[in-house]
Amino acid sequence: MKKLYSSFEEAVAEVKDGMTLMVGGFGLVGIPENLIKAVRETNVKDLTVISNNCGVDDWGLGLLLNNKQIKKMIASYVGENKEFERQVLSGELEVQLVPQGSLAEKIRAGGAGIPAFYTPAGVGTPIAEGRETRVFDGKEYLLEEAFKADVSLVRAWKADKLGNLVYRKTAQNFNPMMAAAGKVTIAEVEEIVEVGELDPDEIHTPSIYVQGLIVGKQEKRIERLTVQA
Protein backbone atom coordinates (compact mmCIF):
# COMPACT_ATOMS: atom_id res chain seq x y z
CA MET A 1 0.00 0.00 0.00
CA LYS A 2 1.16 3.52 -0.76
CA LYS A 3 1.39 6.27 1.82
CA LEU A 4 -1.94 8.08 2.13
CA TYR A 5 -1.35 11.64 3.30
CA SER A 6 -3.79 13.25 5.71
CA SER A 7 -2.94 16.82 4.66
CA PHE A 8 -1.46 18.59 1.67
CA GLU A 9 1.16 20.13 3.94
CA GLU A 10 2.35 16.63 4.83
CA ALA A 11 2.26 15.59 1.18
CA VAL A 12 4.72 18.29 0.06
CA ALA A 13 7.10 17.88 3.00
CA GLU A 14 9.56 16.23 0.57
CA VAL A 15 9.94 19.54 -1.33
CA LYS A 16 13.03 21.41 -0.11
CA ASP A 17 14.93 24.55 -1.09
CA GLY A 18 16.79 24.27 -4.40
CA MET A 19 15.01 21.15 -5.63
CA THR A 20 13.88 20.41 -9.18
CA LEU A 21 10.11 20.04 -9.29
CA MET A 22 7.97 18.65 -12.12
CA VAL A 23 4.34 19.77 -12.08
CA GLY A 24 1.74 18.17 -14.32
CA GLY A 25 -0.87 19.99 -16.34
CA PHE A 26 -1.39 21.96 -19.53
CA GLY A 27 -2.61 25.48 -18.98
CA LEU A 28 -4.85 24.98 -15.96
CA VAL A 29 -6.04 21.55 -17.11
CA GLY A 30 -4.88 18.65 -14.98
CA ILE A 31 -2.78 20.66 -12.55
CA PRO A 32 -2.38 19.44 -8.94
CA GLU A 33 -4.08 22.54 -7.56
CA ASN A 34 -3.93 21.75 -3.87
CA LEU A 35 -0.36 20.46 -3.92
CA ILE A 36 0.77 23.70 -5.58
CA LYS A 37 -1.04 25.73 -2.93
CA ALA A 38 0.60 23.65 -0.22
CA VAL A 39 4.07 24.26 -1.71
CA ARG A 40 3.29 27.98 -1.62
CA GLU A 41 2.55 27.75 2.10
CA THR A 42 5.89 26.04 2.81
CA ASN A 43 7.80 29.07 1.46
CA VAL A 44 10.52 26.80 0.04
CA LYS A 45 12.62 28.78 -2.42
CA ASP A 46 15.12 28.57 -5.29
CA LEU A 47 13.05 25.91 -7.03
CA THR A 48 13.66 24.79 -10.60
CA VAL A 49 10.22 23.98 -11.97
CA ILE A 50 9.57 21.92 -15.10
CA SER A 51 6.06 22.28 -16.47
CA ASN A 52 4.43 23.03 -19.81
CA ASN A 53 3.68 26.57 -18.65
CA CYS A 54 3.53 28.61 -15.47
CA GLY A 55 -0.15 28.96 -14.72
CA VAL A 56 -1.82 32.37 -14.61
CA ASP A 57 -1.23 35.33 -12.30
CA ASP A 58 -3.46 34.12 -9.49
CA TRP A 59 -3.65 30.36 -9.94
CA GLY A 60 -1.52 27.28 -10.49
CA LEU A 61 2.22 27.85 -10.63
CA GLY A 62 1.52 31.58 -10.80
CA LEU A 63 1.05 31.35 -7.03
CA LEU A 64 4.67 30.23 -6.60
CA LEU A 65 5.86 32.97 -8.94
CA ASN A 66 4.05 35.60 -6.90
CA ASN A 67 5.70 34.23 -3.77
CA LYS A 68 9.18 34.39 -5.39
CA GLN A 69 9.76 30.66 -4.88
CA ILE A 70 10.83 29.77 -8.44
CA LYS A 71 14.43 30.45 -9.43
CA LYS A 72 14.32 28.80 -12.86
CA MET A 73 11.36 27.86 -15.05
CA ILE A 74 11.68 25.24 -17.79
CA ALA A 75 8.63 25.30 -20.06
CA SER A 76 7.39 25.37 -23.62
CA TYR A 77 5.01 28.32 -23.17
CA VAL A 78 5.05 31.29 -20.81
CA GLY A 79 2.04 33.43 -21.83
CA GLU A 80 -1.03 34.44 -19.81
CA ASN A 81 1.07 35.58 -16.84
CA LYS A 82 2.06 39.22 -16.33
CA GLU A 83 4.12 38.46 -13.22
CA PHE A 84 6.12 35.91 -15.22
CA GLU A 85 6.90 38.59 -17.81
CA ARG A 86 7.86 41.09 -15.13
CA GLN A 87 10.25 38.70 -13.37
CA VAL A 88 11.92 37.69 -16.64
CA LEU A 89 12.45 41.29 -17.77
CA SER A 90 13.78 42.29 -14.34
CA GLY A 91 16.22 39.38 -14.25
CA GLU A 92 14.59 37.80 -11.20
CA LEU A 93 13.66 34.60 -13.04
CA GLU A 94 15.74 32.36 -15.30
CA VAL A 95 13.80 30.77 -18.14
CA GLN A 96 14.62 27.85 -20.42
CA LEU A 97 12.21 27.50 -23.32
CA VAL A 98 11.97 24.04 -24.89
CA PRO A 99 9.87 23.08 -27.94
CA GLN A 100 6.79 21.32 -26.62
CA GLY A 101 7.47 17.99 -28.33
CA SER A 102 11.06 18.04 -27.12
CA LEU A 103 9.92 18.90 -23.59
CA ALA A 104 7.55 15.93 -23.56
CA GLU A 105 10.24 13.59 -24.90
CA LYS A 106 12.90 14.88 -22.48
CA ILE A 107 10.57 14.07 -19.59
CA ARG A 108 9.55 10.71 -21.06
CA ALA A 109 13.21 9.81 -21.61
CA GLY A 110 14.05 10.72 -18.02
CA GLY A 111 11.38 8.36 -16.75
CA ALA A 112 12.54 5.60 -19.10
CA GLY A 113 16.18 5.85 -18.06
CA ILE A 114 17.31 7.20 -21.45
CA PRO A 115 19.96 9.90 -20.87
CA ALA A 116 19.60 11.74 -24.20
CA PHE A 117 18.21 11.57 -27.73
CA TYR A 118 18.49 13.33 -31.08
CA THR A 119 15.67 15.41 -32.57
CA PRO A 120 15.32 17.71 -35.59
CA ALA A 121 13.33 20.22 -33.51
CA GLY A 122 15.32 23.38 -32.88
CA VAL A 123 18.04 22.79 -35.50
CA GLY A 124 19.03 26.06 -37.13
CA THR A 125 17.43 28.18 -34.39
CA PRO A 126 18.88 29.94 -31.31
CA ILE A 127 17.92 26.85 -29.29
CA ALA A 128 20.71 24.91 -31.02
CA GLU A 129 23.47 27.51 -30.52
CA GLY A 130 26.50 25.93 -28.84
CA ARG A 131 24.78 22.55 -28.68
CA GLU A 132 25.84 19.20 -30.10
CA THR A 133 24.32 18.18 -33.43
CA ARG A 134 24.77 15.11 -35.62
CA VAL A 135 23.78 14.15 -39.15
CA PHE A 136 21.72 11.01 -39.79
CA ASP A 137 20.79 10.06 -43.35
CA GLY A 138 21.75 13.51 -44.53
CA LYS A 139 19.62 15.38 -41.97
CA GLU A 140 20.91 17.33 -38.98
CA TYR A 141 19.64 16.53 -35.48
CA LEU A 142 20.08 18.22 -32.11
CA LEU A 143 21.09 16.32 -28.99
CA GLU A 144 18.64 16.80 -26.15
CA GLU A 145 19.35 15.54 -22.63
CA ALA A 146 16.61 13.96 -20.54
CA PHE A 147 14.87 15.68 -17.63
CA LYS A 148 14.38 14.16 -14.19
CA ALA A 149 13.02 15.70 -11.00
CA ASP A 150 13.57 15.40 -7.28
CA VAL A 151 9.79 15.51 -6.80
CA SER A 152 6.93 15.22 -9.30
CA LEU A 153 3.50 16.58 -8.38
CA VAL A 154 0.75 15.13 -10.56
CA ARG A 155 -3.00 15.03 -10.66
CA ALA A 156 -5.09 11.95 -11.46
CA TRP A 157 -8.76 11.11 -11.50
CA LYS A 158 -8.67 7.83 -9.59
CA ALA A 159 -6.09 5.80 -7.74
CA ASP A 160 -6.21 2.51 -5.96
CA LYS A 161 -4.48 1.99 -2.63
CA LEU A 162 -1.47 0.47 -4.37
CA GLY A 163 -0.89 3.75 -6.21
CA ASN A 164 -2.05 2.83 -9.70
CA LEU A 165 -3.39 5.95 -11.41
CA VAL A 166 -6.07 6.71 -13.98
CA TYR A 167 -6.24 10.17 -15.61
CA ARG A 168 -9.42 11.61 -17.07
CA LYS A 169 -9.50 12.89 -20.66
CA THR A 170 -7.11 15.80 -21.34
CA ALA A 171 -5.74 15.68 -17.79
CA GLN A 172 -3.45 12.94 -19.12
CA ASN A 173 -1.29 15.65 -20.81
CA PHE A 174 2.10 15.76 -19.02
CA ASN A 175 1.01 13.92 -15.88
CA PRO A 176 1.86 10.29 -16.79
CA MET A 177 5.39 11.02 -18.04
CA MET A 178 6.14 13.30 -15.09
CA ALA A 179 4.98 10.62 -12.68
CA ALA A 180 7.66 8.33 -14.15
CA ALA A 181 10.41 10.96 -14.17
CA GLY A 182 10.32 11.97 -10.50
CA LYS A 183 12.48 10.38 -7.82
CA VAL A 184 9.47 10.93 -5.58
CA THR A 185 5.98 11.25 -7.10
CA ILE A 186 3.01 12.55 -5.15
CA ALA A 187 -0.42 12.21 -6.78
CA GLU A 188 -3.39 14.39 -5.97
CA VAL A 189 -6.50 12.41 -6.88
CA GLU A 190 -10.26 12.82 -6.82
CA GLU A 191 -10.95 9.34 -5.49
CA ILE A 192 -9.05 6.40 -3.99
CA VAL A 193 -10.59 2.97 -4.50
CA GLU A 194 -9.79 -0.48 -3.21
CA VAL A 195 -7.21 -2.68 -4.90
CA GLY A 196 -8.86 -4.57 -7.76
CA GLU A 197 -11.52 -1.96 -8.53
CA LEU A 198 -9.53 -0.39 -11.39
CA ASP A 199 -9.58 -2.15 -14.74
CA PRO A 200 -5.91 -3.07 -15.41
CA ASP A 201 -6.36 -2.06 -19.06
CA GLU A 202 -7.34 1.47 -18.00
CA ILE A 203 -4.38 2.20 -15.72
CA HIS A 204 -2.16 4.95 -17.12
CA THR A 205 0.52 5.10 -14.40
CA PRO A 206 1.57 1.87 -12.67
CA SER A 207 2.01 2.04 -8.92
CA ILE A 208 5.78 1.53 -9.10
CA TYR A 209 6.16 5.20 -10.07
CA VAL A 210 4.07 6.60 -7.20
CA GLN A 211 5.22 7.13 -3.62
CA GLY A 212 2.24 8.90 -2.07
CA LEU A 213 -1.46 9.75 -2.56
CA ILE A 214 -3.86 12.37 -1.31
CA VAL A 215 -7.50 13.10 -2.10
CA GLY A 216 -8.34 16.69 -2.92
CA LYS A 217 -11.36 18.61 -4.16
CA GLN A 218 -10.51 20.60 -7.30
CA GLU A 219 -11.78 24.02 -8.35
CA LYS A 220 -10.90 23.25 -12.00
CA ARG A 221 -10.70 26.87 -13.08
CA ILE A 222 -10.94 27.86 -16.73
CA GLU A 223 -7.83 29.63 -18.01
CA ARG A 224 -9.70 31.91 -20.40
CA LEU A 225 -13.49 31.81 -20.55
CA THR A 226 -14.81 32.47 -24.04
CA VAL A 227 -18.53 32.57 -24.75
CA GLN A 228 -20.55 33.28 -27.85
CA ALA A 229 -21.59 36.92 -28.25
N, C-alpha and C positions, 0 to 999 in steps of 0.2 A: 504494500500500500504506500502511496505517496503521502508526503506531509500535507496536511490540510491546515492552512493558516486560519486563525481566528480573527485576524485584523489585517488590513492592508499595510499598516505600519510594520507589523511583524514580517509580512511577505517581502518587503523591500529592504529588510535589514542587511541583506547581502550586498547592497549597493554602497560603495565607499568612495571617498574622494579620489579623483583621477582615473576611475575605471572607464572601460569602454562598454557602452550600453547599446544593445539593439532593441528597437521598439517597433512592433508590428503596426500595420495599418497603411492606408493609402488615402491621403486627405484626412478626413475624420472618420472614414469607414474602417471598422475593425481595429480601432486603437484600444489599448488597455487603459481606459479612462481613469479608473480608480487607482491603478498602480502608479500612473503618472502623477496624479494628485498626491499620492503618498510620498513619492520621491521628492516632490516639491516641499512637503512638510519636513523632510529630514534635513534640508539645507545642505546636502552633500554638494561639492563643487568640483570644478575642473573636469567635468565629464566630457568624454568623447562620445557623441551619440550618432548611431547609424540608423537612419530611417529614410523612407522615400521622400518625406518632406518634414517640415517643422511645425505642423499644426497651424492654428490661426492665433491672433493676438491674445485671445482670452480663453483658449481651450487647447487641449492636447499638449504637445511639446512646447507650444507657446507659453505655457505656464512656467516651464523651467527656464525659458529664455528671459521672461520678465523677472525671474528671481536670480538671474545671473549665475545659473548653475552649469551652463554648457560652455565649455572652452572651445570645442571644435565640433562642427556639424558636418557629417558626411551624408549627402543626399543627392537625389536626381532633380529635385525641384524645390525652389525656395520662395515661391510667390505667396500671396494672400496674408503676408505677415509684415506689418510696418516696423515692428520692433526688431525683427530679423534684419531688415534692410538697414535700420539705424545702427545696430551693433556691428554689422559688416563694414559700413562706411566709416564708422568711428574707430575701427581696428580692435574692437572688444572681442570679436568672434572670428575664429578661423573657419573657413568653409572649403570643403573639397567637393566639387561637383563631379558626379559620375553618370555617364549615360545610363538610362533606366535599365536597359537589358543587361548591361555590364554589371550594374549594382546587384541585380537579382542573381546573376551567375556568380559573382564574387562571394555573395552570402551562401548560395547553394554549395559552391566549391568548399567553402570553409566548413560547412556541416558534413560534407562527404570526405573530408580529409585530403582534398586535392589542393596543393599549395599555390598553384598558379595555372593560367591557361592563356591561349592566344585568341584574340578577337579582332575583326576588322573595324569594329566601332571605335571611333576616335582617331584613326590613322589620318595624318595630314591636317590635324587640328591642333590648337594649343594644348589639348589634353595629352598629346603624344610627345610634347617637347621634352627632351632629355630622357626619354623612356626607351626601353629595349623594344625593338621590332625585329621581325623575321619574315622571310618570304617563303610561302608555301604555294607550289603550283603557279608561280608567277604573280602571286598576290601578296601584298604586305599586310602583316598582322601585328597587333600591339600586345605585349605581355601585360596581363593583369594579375595581380596577386590576390589571393583569397582574403576574405574578411572573417574574423571570429570575434566573439565578445566575451567579456567577463560574465555579464548577466544579460539574458534576453527576457524581455517582458512582452508577452503575447496575449492575444484575446481569442478565446474559442467559444463556441456555442455550448457544447456539452463535453463533459469528461466523465470517465468512470474513475473509481477509486484507485485504480492502478496508474492513472495518468494518461491513458489514451485520449486523444483529442479529436473532436469533430468541429470543423468550421462551417459557418452558414453562408452560402452564396458568396458575394464579393469579399466578405471578411477573410476569405482564404488568402488573398493578395500576398503580402510578404510574411505573414505569420508562420506558415509551416516551415519555410526555409530558415527563418530566424530561430525557431524553436530548436532546430538541429545544430545551429552554429554557435549557440551559447554554452559556455562551460557550466553555467547554472541557468535553467529556464524556469520562470515562474509564469503560470497561466492563470489569467483571470477569466472565469467562465460564468455562463448564465445558469448552469445546472450541473450537478454532480450526481451520477447514477451508480447503481451497483454494478459490480463486475459481471459481465455477461449480457448486460442490457444493450450494449452498443453492437450493431452489426459489424463484424470484422471487416467486411468489404467497404464500409463507409468511414473507417478510421483514416484520418489524414496524417496525424502525428502519432507514431507509436510511443508508448510510455517510456521507453528507454531514454528519450530525449528530455523528459520532463522531471524536474526535481520537486516542484511544489504547486499546489492548487489553492485557489480561493474563489468563492462565489461572490459576484458583485452585480448590483443593479446598474444598468447603463442608461445614460441620458440619450445617447445616440443622436447627437446634434447634427444638423445639416450644415455643411460648409458654406454653401451659397444657395439660398432659397430662391428659385425662379418659378414664377407662376405666369399663366397666360393673362395677357392684358384684358 
